[in-house]
């Protein structure tokens, strides 16, 4: 089958020539600075304790050792202080536990999990370079695309966890690179790999299913009415990967489904929104603000397009000031700025009939449906981070051809900013994880050694290390701790049991751990919520107050 593509296309920057054959050697030559930078920044953190949602994925991987087809077919106490099926607590994402098998086979060693994540990130960086080159960027532009991806403050800290977001980004960029290869080369193995990678992306993080929309745009001849019509003359062969991914996803989901699950599924979980309209608004604000605070898109775009949107920038100030008079506060400014940028990207793409920019714009939006979920932290934007980097570099390259003044300092400055913020967040991640492991060593282990029956209430890394020393999770329904038993309470993760427990107890000890660096990433009072926007919009906040509080109870 041959491609209907012309050798020249208005989508591509510079020479406007697509490159159907991009060798791995070329991608590596462009990606090596970003590869070195990512490794340099992450290797000091390979022994970071497990934290936040790491334990639930590790438990799923452990379950695979006894039930290889059903990673979520077991009961677990997690997040809600109820003993539930893992498939009800965290539906979807069944592919990721398989990627953690080396970690659990190595005795759940932290360094194995973090080196695995680093490997995923390094491969994603090379795939980003390969896609950038395939879209017509030159070697230097591809290099900066990878550097912006590698230094993205939403990306690097997630590589210091064993959550599925780095893998979702990896499979997304691998799949999209093969989509463009299939469009240009029309070789069946390209379609097969595109289907494989994109299916794995959806099986890793369910919301990445939205990536099929930009994939379909990439497969078009162009975005004019005539070009869209001509594209469908070869339907369905041209769009084969986009058609096959949902089918493969449904088959894989059926095979790996929990045999004892209820009617709960990925869609039900997504649309169950206990917070109502206020939570929806908070998630929408978070989605828009993340493009300013942790993913370099809004500020770089405005910097490069300032001449075209100068009047609109003044309107942002007015709009933001108006929102300040109500309840939105300072977040109104990044929200308004991102609305402007997303609108400008779309209008600019349609005006210039730029298919690539339109596809990248849709790629930015794949996390938007998550606004219906209980939270929308920046980690859900990770599959879109390479698209944002490529889009900024494409715009910069286009403007260099039309402007006399130099803007070569812009992209390096944003990469430097991302590196600094990433390090601060990485330190915060390590500090939070260390505190939770230390709390187990200080508060749980002594009572275990003394022969007490010890219960705990709390999640995140605290739960993983507390269970490792044979402490029992306390739940809202029975069984409950009995007189004489010890209960260790972690307050930072808002324990339901601790709030609802009405039994008599004596508080033996109350311990507050201060964070080591002058800052934190999960602090309700400071508005820092890197892992959950329920704690705040900021990815990192300055401060040296109490970072985590724990109490030791004796039941009377």
N, C-alpha and C positions, 0 to 999 in steps of 0.2 A: 504494500500500500504506500502510496507517495503522498507527500504533504502538498496542500494547496497554498501553502504560505509563499508569499513573494520574498525574495532575498532581502528586500528593504521594507521597513515598516516604520511608521511615525511613532510607534510606542517607544522605541529604544533610544537612549541618550547617545550623544556623541555621533558616531558614524551611522547610527540607526540601522546597524546590521546585526541580526541575531546570529548566535554561534551554536549551530546544532551539535557540534562535537566539542565538548569541554572535558578535557582529561583531568584525572585526579591530581596529576602532578601540577597542573596549573592552579587548581584550587588550593593545594597545599602551599604552593609558593606565595599565594596571596594571604593565606590564613595563618602562617607561622607566627607572626607577632602576636596575634590574638591568642593562639594556642599557648604560647609561652607565658603571656600575661595571666591567662586564666589559671594555668598550673601554678604559677608563682603565688597568686593570691589565695588559692584554695588549699594547697598542700599543707600549710601550717595549721589547717583546721580539720585534718583528716581524723583526729581523735576526739572531735567534738561529740559529747554524749547525744543519744537520741532525744528528740524533743517534739513537741506539738503532736502532729498526727502520725509521726513515724511508727509508734507502737502498733497501731491497727493494721498497717500494711505489713509489718514484720510478723504479726500474728497470722495474717492470711498466708504469707509465705511459709510459715511453719506448718500451717494446716495442709499445705500442698504435699508435704512429706508423707502424709497418711491418706490424703484424698486428692490425687493429682489433677482431677478434672473439675473440682468444685472449690475454688479458693475461699468462698464466703459461706460455706455450709457448716457453720459452727456458731455457738453462742458466746457472747462476750459482753462484759460490762464496759461501756465506753461512752463518754460524753454526757449521757443523760442520767447516769447512776441507775440504770435499769439493765437487767440481764436480757439481751435481745439477740436475734440472729444478726450476724455480721452483714448479711445481705439486706437487712432492713435499715441498719445504721448507715451503711455506706454503699448503696446500690451502684452498680456500674464499676468501671475501672478494673475489670477482672484480669487484664493482661499484666498489670504492673507487678503483682506478687510473684510471677514467674521470674521477673528480672531481679528479684531479691533472693532467689534461691542460693546463689553463691554466698550471700551474707549469712543466711541462717545455717547453711552447711558449714560455715566457718565459725560456728558458735555465736552467731549474732555479734560478731566483732564490728565495732563502729568504723574502724579504718577500712574494712572491706566494703561496707556500704557506701562510704564517702568516696572511695576510689572508683567504685562503680558509677556513681553519679558524675564524677569528674570525667570519666571516659565518655559517658553519654554527652556531656557538654562539649567535649573536644570534637566528637564526631559531628555534633550539630553545628559547630563553628565552621568546620570544613564544608558541610552541606550548604551553609549560608553563602560561603565564597563561591561554591559551584553554581548555585542558583543566580547569584549576582552576575557572574560571568556569562551565564546562559542568557540572561536578560539584556546583555549588551554593555554592561559596565566594564570598564577597563580594570587592569590588575590593581591599580592604586585605589580605585573606588571600591573594588571588592574587598580590599584589605581594610578600608575604613568601615565598611559594612560589618565585617566580622568583629572589629574592635568595639564598635558601638554595641553589638550584641553581647560580646563577652563582658563588657563593663557595665551593662545595664543593671541598675540597683535592684531590679526585681528578679534578675536571673542568678547572679553569683550567690546570694545568700541561700536560695533554694537548692543550689548544688551542695550546700553544707547540711542538707537534710536527706532523708531517704523517702521523701514524698514523690508522687508521680509526675510532677509538673515539668521537670527537666526532660524526662522521657517523652512526655506529650509534645514538648517543643521539638525534640529530636525527630520523632516520627512525622510530625507535621511538616517540617522543613524538608526531610527526605522525600516525603510523598509529593510535595509541591514541586520539588526539583524534577522528579520523574514525570509529573504531569506536563511540565514545559518540554521535557525531553520527548515525551510521547507526541505532543503537538507538533514538534519540529521534525522528529525522526520517523514516527509511525512504525516503530518496531514493537512486536508483541511483548517482548520481555519488559519494555518500558511501561506498557500498560499494566502488566502483571505486578511489577514492583510498585507502581503508583497505588494500585489497589491494595496491595499488602501493607505498605507503610501507612496509608491513610486509615485503613481499617484498624491497625494497631493503635493509631492516635486516638480514634474514637473509643476503642476498648480500654485505653489508658485514662483519658479524661473525656467523659461523655459529651461535654459541650463543644469539643473540637469537631463534632459532626457538621457544625456550621462552616467548616473550611471547604465543604463541597461547593459552596456558592462562589468563592473566588476561583476555585479550580475550574468551574464551568466557564467563567469569564476568560481565564487563560486559554481555554480550548477554542474560543471563538476566533474567527478570522479578523474581527474587529468589532467595534461597538456602534457603528452606524447601522441603520435599519437594513440596508442592503447586505452588509457584511454578516449580520446576524442571520438573515435568511439563508445566505449561501452556506453558513456553518451547519445548518440543520439539514442540508441536502445529503450529508454523509451520516445522518443520525440512523442508528444509535452507535455505529462503530467509533466515531470521533469521541463521544462522551462515555465510552465503555467504562473507564475507571470510576467515574461519578455514579454510574448506574450500579456497578458491582459492589461498591463499598457498603451501601445499606444492606444489601443481601448478605454479604460476608459477615457484617456486624450482627445481624439477626441470627444467623446460623451459629456463630461463636457464642453469642449470649445464651442461646437455647441449650447448647452443649454444656456450658459451664454454670448454668443457673443452679442455685441452691434447691435441691429436691424438696426441702421442707419449708421453702419460703412462702410468705403470704402473697397477697396481690400487689404488694409494694414493688415498684419498678423504678427505673431511672426517671421516666417522665413524671410519675407521681411524686417522687422526691423533689424534682425540680420545681413543680408548681405548688407544693405545699408551703405556703408562706405565712407562718404564724404571726408575723409582725404587722401584717396588713399594709396599708398605704404608706405609713411612716417608714417601714423597713424598705419598701420598694423605692421610695425617694432617696433614702440613705444609700442604697446600693447603686442607684443611678448616679448619684453624686460621686460615689467612690470610683465607679468605672471611669467617669470623666476625669476625676482628679488624678488618678493613677498615671495618666499620660503626661502629667506635669511633674508629679512628685517622684515617680520611680521608673518610668519608661521615657527615654528621650524622644519625644515627638512634638508636643505642643510648643515648647519654648524654641527648639531649633527651627521648626517650621515658621513660626512668627518672626524669628530673627532673619531668616532668609527671604521671607515674603513681606517684610515690613512695608516696603513701598507700595505694594498692592493692597494691603489691608490696613493702612494707616488710619483711615476714618473709622474702620470697624474697631480698632484698638481703643479709640476714645469711647465708643459705645460700650465696650466691655467694662470700662471703669464705671459708667453710668449704671449699667445693668447689675454689675457686682455691688455697687453702692446701694442700689435699690433692694437687693436681696439681703444686704447686711442689716437693713432696717427690720427684717423679720427674724427668722430663726436660723438661717443658713450660716451666718457668720463668715469668717474669712474664706471658707471653702468655696464661696460664690465666685471668687476671682479665677481660680484654676478651672472650675466647671465652665464658666462663661468662655474662657479662653479656648478650651478644648472644643466646645460647641462651634466656635468660630473656625477653628482649624479643620475639624472634620467636614464642616460645610464647604470651606475653601478648597480642600483636597478634592471633594466630589465635583464641585463646579468647575474647577480647573481641569480635571480629567475629562469631563464631558465637553468642555469648550475646545480642548485640544484633541479630542477623540483618542485619548491615551488609554488603551486597553490595559496596559500593565498597571498604571496608577489606579485605575478603577478596581482591578483585581486586588491590589495591595490595600486599597481602602476597605474593601469588604473583608479582607483578612484581618484588619484591625478590629472588626466588630464581632469576631466569633465568640468572645466572652460576654457579649451584651445580654444574651438570654439568661445568664446567671443572675441577673438582677431579681429574678423571681425566687431565688434560693434564699437561705437564711443568712448568707453573708456573701461579700464579693471582695476578698482580698486581692492584692496585686498578682498573686501566684497564678490566678486564672488567666491573666493576660500573657503568660509566658509563650504560648504557641504563636502569638502575634508579634513578639519582640523582634525576630529577624525581619519581618515585613516592615516594621517601623524604621529599622536601621537602613534597609535598602531604599525605602522611600525618601528618607532624608538625604542620603548620598546621591540618589538620582537627581533630586531637586538641586542640590549643590552643584553637581556637574552641569546641569542645564543652565544655571545662572552664571557660572563661570564663563560660558560661551557668549553671554549677552551683556555682562557687566565689565566695566573697566577696573573698578576697585576690587581689591583682593579680599576674599572672605575665607582664605585658607585656614585662618585661626579658629573658625567656628567649630568645626567638627572635632578637632583635637581638644578644644576647651570643654566640650560636652563629654568627651570620653574621660577627661581628667576629673570632671565633677562626678561622673558615674563611678569612677574608681574610688574616690574618697568616700562617697556615700555608701558604696558597697562594703568597704572595709568597716565603716562604723556599724552597719547592720550586721555584718558577719561577727563582729565582736559582741554585739547584742545577742545574737543567736547563741553563740558559745556560752555567754554569761548566763542566759536563761537556762540553757541545758545543764550547765555545771551546777547551778543553784538547785535544780530539781534532783539531780543525782546526789548532791551533797546533803539535801534534806533527808533522803533515805538513809544515808550513812550516819547522819547525826541523830535522827529521831526515830527511825524504824528499827534499824539493826540492833541498837542497845536493848530494846524491849524484846526483840526476838531472842537474843542471846540470854536474856533474863528469864526466858520461859513463859512470857506473857503471850496470850493470844492477841495478835495485832491485826486490826482492820485499818483500811485507809479509804479516804474519799478524795478524789481528785483525778486528773487525767494527765495528758501530755507525757513528757519523759518521766515525771514522778511516778506515774502508774507503772511504766515499764520496769523501772528499777525496784519499785516496791514489790511487784509480783515476783521479780527475780529472787527475792529473799524470802518468798513464801508468805507474804502478807496477803490478806484477803480483801477484795474490794467490797465496800459497804454499799448497799442498794436502798432505794426508797421503799420498795416492798420487802417483806421478810425474805430470808432470815436476817435478824438484826443482831448487833453486838449485845452480849449478855453482861450482867454485873461483873465487874472486875476486868473486863476486856479493855484493851487500849485502842483508841481510834486516832489516827493521824489525819489532820484535815489540811488540805491545800486550798487556800482561798483565792489565789490568782486566777484559777480557771473556773471560778464561780460554781462551786460544787452544789448540786441540788440537794444531796443528802444532808449536808451540813446546814442548809437553810431550813429544811423541812423536819429535821430530827427534833422530836419533842421530849425524848427521854432524859432522865436526870443524868448529869455528868459533871465531873470536876475537871476544870482546866488545869492540867499539871504544868504546862509549858506553852509559852507563846513566843515564837521566833520569827523575826523579820530579817531577811537577808538583803543587804545592800549590794547593788551591782558593782562589778569591778571597774569597768570603764565609766566615764561620766555620761551615761546615756542608756536608754532602754528601748526595746522594740514592742513590748506588750505592757502597756501601763494605761489603765482606764483614766486615771486622774490627769496624766500628761497628754492624753489623746493620741498615744502611739499604738498602732495596731497593724504591724507589718503582716502578721499571720491572720488577722481578722479585723475587718473594718468595724466590727461591733465594739472594739476597744478605742477606735479613733481612726482618723484619716492619715495621720503622719506615719511614715515608715520607721522613723527614729525620732526620739525626743531627748533633749538634754536633761540631765538631772542626776542627783545622787541620793535620792530618798529611798524608801523601802521599795524593793523590786518585787519581793515575794514574801507572803506571810503564811506561816504554818502554826497550827495549834495541836497540842497533844492532850487528848481527853482520856479520863478513866470513867467508864460507865458505872453508875451507882445503882 
